[in-house]
C-alpha cells in the first residue's frame, strides 16, 4: 500500500498487520475518509475479540498479543486477493477500450476508402434479402442488386437500383433460360433520380415472378419505351 491508499486495508490496520510506512499512510488517509472511519469502528470490536482469543491472552492480560496466525494469514490473503482483483479489472477495462478504439479506427478507415484497395461497392439495403446478385452498366451508369427467395408460388425478388435519373418509366423483367420473360415490378423515376449526386438514396422495391429460381437466367431493368438500363446475370 506504500504507493496507494486502499480502503480494503481497514481490517489489516485494525489487527495491527500494517508495516510502519503503510500504517502512517493509512492513518493520514483515515482522517479524511468517512467510509474507512465507519468500517474501522465496526471492526474494532472484532479485533478486540480476536486478541482475547490469542494464545496466552488469559495468562498475560497486560501485555499485547498478536492475532492468531490463521487470522493473520487470512487477512494477508484477503489483501492480496483484493489487489489482484482490482488489477485484473483495470487490465480488462483497458483491453476492452483498446478493442473498441481499434474497431472505430478500422471502421473509419474503411468508410474513408483509405485501405489502399479498390473502391468498395455501396452497402446493400437491409431490405434486400435472400441470395444476392449485383451488376453495373458503365455505359448507362446504372448499378443494382437483386435478392432472391424461393417461394411455393415462384420467386420473391427484391431490387436495389442506383445511378438513374428521370423522368423515366421502367420495369424489372425476369428472363428464363429458354427466353421466357416475366415482369417482376414497374415504377416511375422522378427528375432527381435514385442513387445519384443530390439524391443518394437508391430505389428499393419488391416483386415476384412465377418462374422458379433455377429457371431464371438473368434480370433486366428496361425502359417502358424500349432499351435496357441494366442486366443482372445469375
Backbone torsions as a table, in degrees:
resi	resn	phi	psi	omega
1	UNK	NA	1.4	-175.1
2	UNK	-61.2	-27.8	-178.2
3	UNK	-96.8	-13.2	-177.1
4	UNK	-156.5	132.5	177.6
5	UNK	-76.6	131.6	-178.5
6	UNK	-121.6	132.8	179.6
7	UNK	-62.0	-28.6	-176.5
8	UNK	-70.9	-5.7	-179.6
9	UNK	-87.3	7.0	178.5
10	UNK	-60.2	-46.0	-178.4
11	UNK	-62.8	-41.4	179.2
12	UNK	-64.2	-37.1	178.9
13	UNK	-66.9	-43.1	-178.3
14	UNK	-62.0	-30.9	-179.2
15	UNK	-93.6	0.7	178.4
16	UNK	72.8	31.4	-176.5
17	UNK	-94.5	-9.9	-176.7
18	UNK	-78.3	144.2	173.5
19	UNK	-70.4	166.2	-172.9
20	UNK	-57.2	-46.6	-178.5
21	UNK	-63.7	-43.0	179.1
22	UNK	-67.7	-37.5	-180.0
23	UNK	-62.8	-45.2	-179.6
24	UNK	-65.2	-40.1	179.5
25	UNK	-64.6	-40.1	-179.3
26	UNK	-69.1	-38.7	179.2
27	UNK	-63.3	-37.0	176.6
28	UNK	-65.8	-38.9	178.1
29	UNK	-67.9	-35.7	-174.7
30	UNK	-62.2	-33.2	-177.6
31	UNK	-61.1	-31.3	-176.2
32	UNK	-110.3	10.7	-176.4
33	UNK	-120.2	102.0	180.0
34	UNK	-64.2	-33.3	180.0
35	UNK	-62.1	-46.7	-179.6
36	UNK	-68.7	-35.5	178.8
37	UNK	-62.0	-43.5	-179.0
38	UNK	-66.1	-42.4	-178.9
39	UNK	-66.8	-36.8	179.4
40	UNK	-64.6	-38.5	178.1
41	UNK	-62.5	-39.0	179.3
42	UNK	-68.6	-33.8	-176.5
43	UNK	-83.3	-14.5	-175.3
44	UNK	-59.4	-43.5	179.8
45	UNK	-64.7	-40.0	179.1
46	UNK	-64.0	-42.4	180.0
47	UNK	-62.4	-41.0	179.3
48	UNK	-63.0	-40.5	179.3
49	UNK	-64.5	-37.7	178.9
50	UNK	-65.2	-38.9	178.5
51	UNK	-64.9	-37.1	180.0
52	UNK	-66.7	-30.6	-179.7
53	UNK	-80.3	-10.5	-176.5
54	UNK	-65.9	147.0	179.1
55	UNK	-57.2	134.2	177.0
56	UNK	86.5	-1.2	-176.7
57	UNK	-69.8	-31.6	-179.1
58	UNK	-73.3	-36.1	-177.2
59	UNK	-79.0	-29.2	-176.3
60	UNK	-129.2	71.1	-175.4
61	UNK	-67.3	-22.6	-175.0
62	UNK	-85.9	-9.6	-177.4
63	UNK	-109.6	132.4	-179.6
64	UNK	-64.2	141.4	179.5
65	UNK	-115.3	149.4	175.9
66	UNK	-78.4	151.4	176.2
67	UNK	-61.5	157.5	179.5
68	UNK	-57.4	143.5	-179.7
69	UNK	-51.6	-41.2	179.4
70	UNK	-60.6	-36.0	179.4
71	UNK	-67.5	-41.9	178.8
72	UNK	-60.8	-46.3	179.6
73	UNK	-61.3	-40.6	-179.5
74	UNK	-62.4	-45.6	-178.5
75	UNK	-64.7	-40.9	179.9
76	UNK	-65.6	-40.3	178.5
77	UNK	-65.4	-37.5	179.2
78	UNK	-64.1	-43.6	179.8
79	UNK	-61.3	-44.6	-179.6
80	UNK	-64.8	-40.9	-179.6
81	UNK	-65.0	-42.3	179.4
82	UNK	-61.8	-41.0	-179.2
83	UNK	-67.9	-40.5	177.6
84	UNK	-62.9	-39.4	-180.0
85	UNK	-63.6	-43.0	-179.5
86	UNK	-66.1	-39.6	178.5
87	UNK	-64.9	-41.3	180.0
88	UNK	-64.6	-41.8	179.4
89	UNK	-63.4	-39.2	178.7
90	UNK	-63.8	-44.4	-179.3
91	UNK	-64.8	-41.0	178.7
92	UNK	-63.0	-43.8	178.9
93	UNK	-62.7	-40.6	178.9
94	UNK	-64.7	-42.1	179.3
95	UNK	-64.0	-41.4	179.5
96	UNK	-63.6	-40.7	178.5
97	UNK	-63.8	-39.5	179.6
98	UNK	-64.9	-40.5	178.7
99	UNK	-63.6	-44.2	179.9
100	UNK	-63.1	-41.4	178.8
101	UNK	-63.9	-43.1	179.1
102	UNK	-62.5	-40.2	178.5
103	UNK	-63.9	-40.5	178.7
104	UNK	-63.1	-40.7	178.9
105	UNK	-65.5	-41.7	-179.3
106	UNK	-63.9	-42.6	179.9
107	UNK	-64.9	-43.7	179.3
108	UNK	-61.4	-39.5	179.6
109	UNK	-64.7	-41.5	-179.4
110	UNK	-66.1	-43.3	-178.2
111	UNK	-66.6	-31.1	-179.2
112	UNK	-85.9	-3.5	178.6
113	UNK	69.7	29.2	-177.1
114	UNK	-97.6	17.4	-177.4
115	UNK	-83.6	-0.8	176.2
116	UNK	80.3	-5.1	-179.5
117	UNK	-94.5	-172.0	179.0
118	UNK	-68.8	150.9	179.3
119	UNK	-57.4	134.9	-179.2
120	UNK	-85.6	146.6	177.7
121	UNK	-67.0	154.1	179.3
122	UNK	-61.6	149.5	-178.6
123	UNK	-63.6	145.0	179.3
124	UNK	-81.4	139.7	-179.3
125	UNK	-60.7	148.4	-177.9
126	UNK	-64.7	-21.5	-179.2
127	UNK	-75.6	-9.7	176.5
128	UNK	-83.1	108.5	-174.8
129	UNK	-115.6	165.5	176.5
130	UNK	84.6	-163.4	179.1
131	UNK	-70.8	128.0	-171.4
132	UNK	-111.5	144.7	177.5
133	UNK	-136.5	140.3	-173.8
134	UNK	-129.7	149.7	177.1
135	UNK	-156.7	159.3	178.4
136	UNK	-137.1	141.7	175.7
137	UNK	-113.7	106.1	-176.4
138	UNK	-64.5	-29.7	-176.6
139	UNK	-74.0	-34.1	179.2
140	UNK	-100.2	-15.9	-178.0
141	UNK	81.9	-0.2	-178.4
142	UNK	-83.0	144.4	174.4
143	UNK	-141.9	149.0	-177.3
144	UNK	-160.0	166.6	179.0
145	UNK	-135.6	135.1	172.2
146	UNK	-113.6	143.9	173.9
147	UNK	-118.8	129.8	-173.1
148	UNK	-117.7	134.7	177.4
149	UNK	-131.0	123.4	177.5
150	UNK	-65.6	135.5	176.2
151	UNK	-130.4	164.4	178.4
152	UNK	-66.4	-26.3	-178.4
153	UNK	-93.5	-6.1	-177.7
154	UNK	151.5	-123.9	-177.5
155	UNK	-135.5	126.2	172.7
156	UNK	-81.1	134.0	-174.4
157	UNK	-124.7	127.1	171.4
158	UNK	-109.3	143.6	-178.5
159	UNK	-131.5	133.3	167.7
160	UNK	-119.7	124.2	-175.0
161	UNK	-127.1	134.1	179.7
162	UNK	-131.1	164.1	171.8
163	UNK	75.1	32.5	177.7
164	UNK	-126.7	141.5	177.2
165	UNK	-118.6	151.5	-179.0
166	UNK	-102.2	-172.7	1.1
167	UNK	-81.9	134.2	179.3
168	UNK	-144.0	158.7	168.3
169	UNK	-123.4	125.7	-173.0
170	UNK	-132.5	167.9	172.1
171	UNK	-150.2	157.7	179.2
172	UNK	-106.6	128.2	178.7
173	UNK	-113.2	139.6	168.3
174	UNK	-97.8	127.1	-176.9
175	UNK	-113.5	123.3	-177.7
176	UNK	-80.0	172.3	-178.2
177	UNK	-68.8	-22.2	177.0
178	UNK	-99.7	12.0	174.9
179	UNK	94.4	-1.9	178.1
180	UNK	-67.4	137.3	-178.7
181	UNK	-114.3	135.7	179.9
182	UNK	-132.2	122.1	179.4
183	UNK	-75.0	123.3	-178.7
184	UNK	-87.5	-44.6	-178.0
185	UNK	-165.5	161.2	176.2
186	UNK	-135.9	156.9	-177.2
187	UNK	-160.8	169.7	176.6
188	UNK	-113.9	136.6	178.1
189	UNK	-99.8	118.8	178.5
190	UNK	-71.0	172.9	-176.8
191	UNK	-55.7	-41.8	-176.4
192	UNK	-68.5	-25.1	177.8
193	UNK	82.0	-165.1	-179.2
194	UNK	-137.5	135.1	175.7
195	UNK	63.8	39.8	-179.6
196	UNK	-131.9	165.0	176.7
197	UNK	-54.9	134.1	-177.0
198	UNK	89.6	-20.6	176.9
199	UNK	-146.4	73.2	-172.3
200	UNK	-71.5	-17.5	-177.0
201	UNK	-70.8	136.1	179.2
202	UNK	-81.3	166.6	169.6
203	UNK	-81.2	130.6	178.6
204	UNK	-131.0	126.7	-179.8
205	UNK	-153.8	167.0	179.0
206	UNK	-129.7	152.0	176.6
207	UNK	-158.1	-162.2	-179.9
208	UNK	-159.2	163.9	177.5
209	UNK	-140.7	148.6	177.5
210	UNK	-75.4	-7.5	177.5
211	UNK	-72.4	138.2	173.6
212	UNK	-70.8	155.3	-179.1
213	UNK	-53.9	-42.0	-176.7
214	UNK	-71.5	-17.6	179.2
215	UNK	-81.5	-21.7	-171.7
216	UNK	-80.3	132.4	177.6
217	UNK	-96.9	-43.2	179.5
218	UNK	-163.0	170.7	174.2
219	UNK	-116.5	149.3	179.8
220	UNK	-133.0	128.0	171.9
221	UNK	-91.6	112.7	-173.4
222	UNK	-120.1	150.4	172.8
223	UNK	-78.0	143.4	177.7
224	UNK	-63.3	-26.2	-179.5
225	UNK	-86.8	-1.5	-179.2
226	UNK	110.5	149.2	-178.3
227	UNK	103.0	152.1	-176.8
228	UNK	-116.4	125.7	177.6
229	UNK	-84.7	-34.3	-173.7
230	UNK	-158.9	140.0	173.2
231	UNK	-120.0	130.5	-179.4
232	UNK	-117.4	100.4	179.4
233	UNK	-76.0	154.5	178.3
234	UNK	-105.0	NA	NA
